[in-house]
Structures are given as structure tokens and as C-alpha cells.
Amino acid sequence: MMNSTTDKKKHIVVTALGLFSTKGTAATSMQEIAETCGISKGSLYLHFKSKEELQQSVIHYCIQSIYDKVVLVESEKHLSPKEIFCRQIEILLENFLELKEFFLAQFQDAISQGNNGLTQKNCPEVMFKLILKKFNQKMIDVYGPQIHPYTLDLALQVQSLMGSYIKIVFSKILPISIKRMAEYLVETLDDLAEAKLRLGREPFIQQELLLPWIEEGIPQSPAKKHPLLLLKEMRQRIEENVELSELVRSEALESILVLEHELTEMKPRRVILTGMLSNLSVVPGTEEQVIQLEHLFDTYLSWRK
């Protein structure tokens, strides 16, 4: 049952995603979206002032949901840095395939409607910078500090490779295993990294030229982890703390569950985040993570507006 503005907006966005995927944005009217949602057209315009605004919310919802899934892999302690990276690429490919019809419809609209579909304007620059920054750090995690001069080159190259392989997946030209594709992309990256280190050539993209642009506009925070990762660690710590009473443990885990749900919403509500965090602040053994989350929520909310 939808009992909040956030729930209603998410319902509208998910419904629009399905319609945009089937018919394309241009061929889908706001009236049709409203009827499918079971609301009036006037109610729809209370949440989204135009179809363009709704379209951008759908695109942001898709990107954000993929990003959150990718980040959660970081907590898989049994995986090596390279295995984590490979799994993250696999998740990216899986989700692009899952959203294939939507992205194809967006590109078709971009061609027929004069770039009103999926464009750089609709894909926030800060998101691109965050992804590029993460890939840049991944190169060091996987290949060591000696790869530092070439990290931006490799980060851009792996994104380019992924784009090419995604086109093959979309076209259904060949029956391809997504898992094997991810492994092959990492193997290709291994070859590129090895060649760059062996040959010692000057990198094409200089760190000092591009890094300032990447850092510009990205909110900074003393906490480096995604909030969902910190919550996962907090849950594990609470579950393992034998000194907690069952009541305290149960209420703490319930607060974490509420936070995790809220963070996956289109626009997390600050009052919910701060309220649940206040509940967790009195739980012994969580002090450090609560402080990190307090700082990180400000950053997280600022670039999801």
C-alpha cells in the first residue's frame, strides 16, 4: 500500500520505465502513464512537472540502482580485488541486459527526436565522474601502485570495451555468456596493463590533467565507503555482539533494515535516515560507523537530489 510521496513517485517511475521500454518515451503519453498507475493526470503532474522530468528520473533511477548493486560487491571479503572487479563488470553487463529495451528505446528516441532521449544532459556528469574515479582506483587495487601513471587510460579503455560488448549483447548476434564476457574483459585488461608496465610508454591521459576535472563537483566525505556497505558491516557487528540483549539487537537490526530500504529509494528522506541513525547511535560497538554514516549521508543525499 502506497502511503507516502516517495512510494508514489517510485511507483510512477517504475511504471514509466516499463512503458518507456515497450513504446519509447516519445510514443508514451502522460495520460497513459497516469492510467497505468491508477491515478489522475493531475496527480501525476503534482509529482512530475513534465514528461522530460519524469524521463530524467527514470534514467537516474536505473543508473542509481545499478551503482548500488556494484558497490555492494566490495563487501565480499572472500573475493580478491580482481575477482571483485570481475564480478562488478558482470553485474553491470547483467543489468544493462535487463534494461536493454529501455536503453534501446532511449537511443532510438534520441535519433528520431533530436537527442531528447538518453543524453549526457540526462546522465548526470557527477555520476560519470564518480564511476570514472571508482574505475581509476580499481586499477590500483587490481594491478598495484606501479600502474598509477596508466590508471586513467585503463579506466577509459575498459569503459570503451564494455560499451562495445554491450552492443553485441543488445544485438543478439551471438549467444554469449555474461559471466564469460566479464572474465574476458578482465583478461584483456590484464594484457593491456602488462604491456603498459613492460613497455613503459608515456600515458596518453596525464593524471594531473584529468583528475582535477574528475574531482571537481564530486562531494567529498571523510567516509570512503558506500552507506550500504557500512550498514552491512554494522549488521554483522551487531549480530556477532553476544553482549547485546535480544531486544536491543532486534531493534538495531530493524533500524538497519529501514535504512537500507530508504537508501534504495529514488529520493531518500533525511528525516528517516537521521531517525534510524539516532536509534543506532545508542547501540554499543557501532559508534565509529554511526559517525561515518552521519558524514556520508550528507554526501549521498547531495548528489541524489
C-alpha positions as CSV (number, residue, x, y, z in Angstrom):
1,M,0.0,0.0,0.0
2,M,1.4,3.4,-1.0
3,N,1.4,5.7,2.0
4,S,4.0,8.3,1.1
5,T,5.0,10.7,-1.6
6,T,8.2,8.8,-2.1
7,D,6.4,5.5,-2.6
8,K,4.1,7.1,-5.1
9,K,6.9,8.7,-7.0
10,K,8.8,5.4,-7.2
11,H,5.6,3.6,-8.4
12,I,5.3,6.2,-11.1
13,V,8.9,5.9,-12.1
14,V,8.8,2.1,-12.3
15,T,5.6,2.2,-14.3
16,A,7.0,4.8,-16.7
17,L,10.2,2.6,-17.0
18,G,8.0,-0.3,-18.3
19,L,6.1,1.9,-20.7
20,F,9.1,3.7,-22.0
21,S,10.8,0.3,-22.6
22,T,7.9,-1.0,-24.6
23,K,6.8,2.0,-26.6
24,G,9.6,4.6,-26.2
25,T,9.4,7.9,-24.4
26,A,8.1,9.9,-27.4
27,A,5.2,7.5,-28.0
28,T,4.1,7.3,-24.3
29,S,1.8,10.0,-23.1
30,M,1.5,11.3,-19.5
31,Q,-2.2,10.3,-19.7
32,E,-1.2,6.7,-20.4
33,I,1.3,6.7,-17.5
34,A,-1.4,8.1,-15.2
35,E,-4.0,5.5,-16.2
36,T,-1.5,2.6,-15.8
37,C,-0.5,3.9,-12.4
38,G,-4.2,4.2,-11.4
39,I,-4.0,7.9,-10.7
40,S,-5.4,11.1,-12.4
41,K,-3.3,13.0,-14.8
42,G,-3.4,16.0,-12.4
43,S,-2.0,13.8,-9.6
44,L,0.8,12.7,-11.9
45,Y,1.8,16.4,-12.6
46,L,1.9,17.1,-8.9
47,H,4.9,14.7,-8.8
48,F,6.5,15.4,-12.1
49,K,6.1,18.8,-13.9
50,S,6.7,17.3,-17.4
51,K,7.5,14.1,-19.2
52,E,11.1,15.3,-19.6
53,E,11.4,15.5,-15.8
54,L,9.9,12.0,-15.4
55,Q,12.2,10.7,-18.1
56,Q,15.3,12.0,-16.3
57,S,14.0,10.5,-13.0
58,V,13.7,7.1,-14.7
59,I,17.2,7.3,-16.1
60,H,18.6,8.3,-12.8
61,Y,16.7,5.5,-11.1
62,C,18.2,3.0,-13.5
63,I,21.8,4.3,-13.0
64,Q,21.5,4.5,-9.3
65,S,20.1,1.0,-8.8
66,I,23.0,-0.4,-10.9
67,Y,25.5,1.7,-9.0
68,D,24.3,0.4,-5.6
69,K,24.5,-3.2,-6.7
70,V,28.0,-2.7,-8.0
71,V,29.2,-1.1,-4.7
72,L,27.8,-3.9,-2.6
73,V,30.2,-6.4,-4.1
74,E,33.0,-4.5,-2.3
75,S,31.9,-6.2,1.0
76,E,32.6,-9.7,-0.3
77,K,35.6,-10.4,1.8
78,H,36.3,-13.8,0.3
79,L,37.0,-12.4,-3.1
80,S,40.3,-11.0,-4.3
81,P,40.4,-7.4,-5.8
82,K,40.5,-8.8,-9.3
83,E,37.5,-11.2,-8.5
84,I,35.6,-8.3,-7.1
85,F,36.3,-6.2,-10.2
86,C,35.2,-9.1,-12.5
87,R,32.0,-9.6,-10.5
88,Q,31.3,-5.9,-10.7
89,I,31.7,-5.9,-14.5
90,E,29.4,-8.9,-14.7
91,I,26.7,-7.1,-12.6
92,L,27.0,-4.1,-15.0
93,L,26.5,-6.3,-18.0
94,E,23.6,-8.2,-16.4
95,N,21.8,-5.0,-15.5
96,F,22.3,-3.4,-18.9
97,L,20.9,-6.5,-20.5
98,E,18.0,-6.4,-18.1
99,L,17.3,-2.8,-19.1
100,K,18.1,-3.4,-22.7
101,E,14.7,-2.5,-24.1
102,F,14.6,0.8,-22.1
103,F,18.1,1.9,-23.3
104,L,17.4,0.9,-26.9
105,A,14.2,2.9,-26.8
106,Q,16.1,5.9,-25.4
107,F,18.7,5.8,-28.1
108,Q,16.0,5.4,-30.8
109,D,14.2,8.4,-29.4
110,A,17.5,10.3,-29.3
111,I,17.9,9.7,-33.1
112,S,14.3,10.4,-34.1
113,Q,13.5,13.3,-31.7
114,G,16.8,15.2,-31.9
115,N,18.6,14.0,-28.9
116,N,15.7,14.2,-26.4
117,G,16.4,10.7,-25.2
118,L,19.4,9.3,-23.3
119,T,22.0,12.1,-23.5
120,Q,24.8,13.5,-21.5
121,K,22.4,16.1,-20.0
122,N,20.2,13.3,-18.7
123,C,23.1,11.3,-17.3
124,P,24.4,13.5,-14.6
125,E,28.1,14.4,-15.1
126,V,28.8,13.8,-11.4
127,M,27.7,10.2,-11.8
128,F,30.1,9.7,-14.7
129,K,32.9,11.3,-12.7
130,L,32.1,9.0,-9.7
131,I,32.2,5.9,-11.9
132,L,35.5,7.0,-13.6
133,K,37.0,7.7,-10.2
134,K,36.0,4.3,-9.0
135,F,37.4,2.6,-12.0
136,N,40.6,4.6,-11.6
137,Q,41.0,3.3,-8.0
138,K,40.1,-0.2,-9.2
139,M,43.1,-0.3,-11.5
140,I,45.4,0.3,-8.5
141,D,43.6,-2.3,-6.3
142,V,44.0,-4.9,-9.0
143,Y,47.4,-4.1,-10.5
144,G,49.2,-2.4,-7.7
145,P,50.6,1.1,-7.2
146,Q,53.0,0.7,-10.1
147,I,50.1,1.0,-12.5
148,H,49.3,4.5,-11.2
149,P,50.5,6.5,-14.3
150,Y,48.2,4.5,-16.5
151,T,45.1,4.2,-14.4
152,L,43.0,6.8,-16.2
153,D,44.0,5.3,-19.6
154,L,42.9,1.8,-18.4
155,A,39.7,3.1,-16.8
156,L,38.6,4.8,-20.1
157,Q,39.6,1.8,-22.1
158,V,37.7,-0.7,-20.0
159,Q,34.6,1.5,-20.3
160,S,35.0,1.7,-24.0
161,L,35.4,-2.1,-24.2
162,M,32.3,-2.6,-22.2
163,G,30.3,-0.3,-24.4
164,S,31.3,-2.3,-27.5
165,Y,30.4,-5.7,-25.9
166,I,27.1,-4.3,-24.6
167,K,26.2,-3.5,-28.2
168,I,26.8,-7.2,-29.1
169,V,24.7,-8.3,-26.2
170,F,21.9,-6.0,-27.3
171,S,22.0,-7.2,-30.9
172,K,21.7,-10.9,-30.0
173,I,24.1,-11.7,-32.8
174,L,25.7,-14.4,-30.8
175,P,24.7,-16.5,-27.8
176,I,27.1,-15.0,-25.2
177,S,27.7,-15.9,-21.5
178,I,27.7,-12.7,-19.5
179,K,30.0,-14.3,-16.9
180,R,32.5,-15.3,-19.6
181,M,32.3,-11.9,-21.2
182,A,33.2,-10.2,-17.9
183,E,36.1,-12.6,-17.4
184,Y,37.3,-12.0,-20.9
185,L,37.2,-8.2,-20.4
186,V,39.3,-8.5,-17.3
187,E,41.7,-10.8,-19.1
188,T,42.0,-8.2,-21.9
189,L,42.7,-5.6,-19.3
190,D,45.4,-7.8,-17.8
191,D,47.1,-7.8,-21.2
192,L,46.8,-4.0,-21.5
193,A,48.2,-3.4,-18.0
194,E,51.1,-5.9,-18.5
195,A,52.0,-4.2,-21.8
196,K,52.0,-0.7,-20.4
197,L,54.2,-1.7,-17.5
198,R,56.6,-3.7,-19.7
199,L,56.9,-1.0,-22.4
200,G,56.9,2.0,-20.0
201,R,55.5,4.4,-22.6
202,E,54.2,7.7,-21.6
203,P,50.5,7.6,-20.7
204,F,48.1,9.2,-23.1
205,I,45.9,10.7,-20.3
206,Q,48.0,12.5,-17.8
207,Q,46.7,12.2,-14.2
208,E,47.3,15.9,-13.4
209,L,45.2,17.0,-16.4
210,L,42.1,14.9,-15.9
211,L,42.0,14.2,-12.1
212,P,41.1,17.8,-11.2
213,W,38.1,17.7,-13.6
214,I,37.1,14.3,-12.1
215,E,37.3,15.7,-8.5
216,E,35.6,18.9,-9.4
217,G,31.9,18.8,-8.3
218,I,32.2,15.5,-6.5
219,P,31.1,15.9,-2.9
220,Q,33.9,15.0,-0.5
221,S,33.4,13.0,2.6
222,P,35.7,11.5,5.3
223,A,33.9,8.2,4.8
224,K,35.0,6.4,1.7
225,K,32.5,3.6,1.7
226,H,29.1,3.4,0.3
227,P,26.5,3.7,3.1
228,L,25.0,0.3,2.2
229,L,28.4,-1.3,2.8
230,L,28.7,0.4,6.2
231,L,25.3,-0.8,7.1
232,K,26.2,-4.4,6.1
233,E,29.3,-4.2,8.3
234,M,27.2,-2.8,11.1
235,R,24.6,-5.6,10.8
236,Q,27.4,-8.2,11.0
237,R,28.9,-6.5,14.1
238,I,25.6,-6.4,15.9
239,E,24.8,-10.0,15.1
240,E,28.1,-11.1,16.4
241,N,28.0,-9.0,19.6
242,V,27.0,-11.5,22.3
243,E,26.7,-8.8,25.0
244,L,23.7,-7.2,23.4
245,S,20.2,-8.2,24.7
246,E,17.8,-9.7,22.2
247,L,15.6,-6.6,22.4
248,V,18.5,-4.2,21.6
249,R,19.8,-6.5,18.8
250,S,16.3,-6.8,17.3
251,E,15.6,-3.1,17.3
252,A,19.0,-2.3,15.9
253,L,18.7,-4.8,13.0
254,E,15.2,-3.4,12.3
255,S,16.6,0.2,12.1
256,I,19.3,-1.0,9.7
257,L,16.7,-2.7,7.5
258,V,14.7,0.6,7.4
259,L,17.9,2.5,6.4
260,E,18.8,0.0,3.7
261,H,15.3,0.3,2.3
262,E,15.3,4.1,2.4
263,L,18.7,4.3,0.7
264,T,17.3,2.4,-2.3
265,E,14.5,4.9,-2.8
266,M,14.7,7.5,-5.5
267,K,15.0,10.3,-3.0
268,P,15.9,9.1,0.5
269,R,14.2,11.1,3.2
270,R,16.6,12.8,5.6
271,V,14.2,12.5,8.5
272,I,14.1,8.7,8.2
273,L,17.9,8.4,7.8
274,T,18.6,10.6,10.8
275,G,15.9,9.0,12.9
276,M,17.1,5.5,12.4
277,L,20.7,6.6,12.8
278,S,19.8,8.1,16.2
279,N,18.4,4.7,17.2
280,L,21.7,3.0,16.2
281,S,23.9,5.6,18.0
282,V,23.0,4.1,21.4
283,V,24.0,0.6,20.4
284,P,27.4,-0.3,21.9
285,G,30.1,-1.1,19.4
286,T,28.6,1.0,16.5
287,E,30.0,4.4,17.4
288,E,32.6,4.6,14.6
289,Q,30.2,3.5,11.9
290,V,27.5,5.9,13.1
291,I,29.9,8.8,12.8
292,Q,30.9,7.7,9.3
293,L,27.3,7.4,8.2
294,E,26.4,10.8,9.6
295,H,29.0,12.4,7.3
296,L,28.3,10.1,4.4
297,F,24.6,10.7,4.3
298,D,25.2,14.4,3.6
299,T,27.3,13.5,0.6
300,Y,24.9,10.7,-0.6
301,L,21.9,12.9,-0.4
302,S,23.6,15.9,-2.1
303,W,24.3,14.1,-5.4
304,R,21.0,12.2,-5.4
305,K,18.9,15.4,-5.5
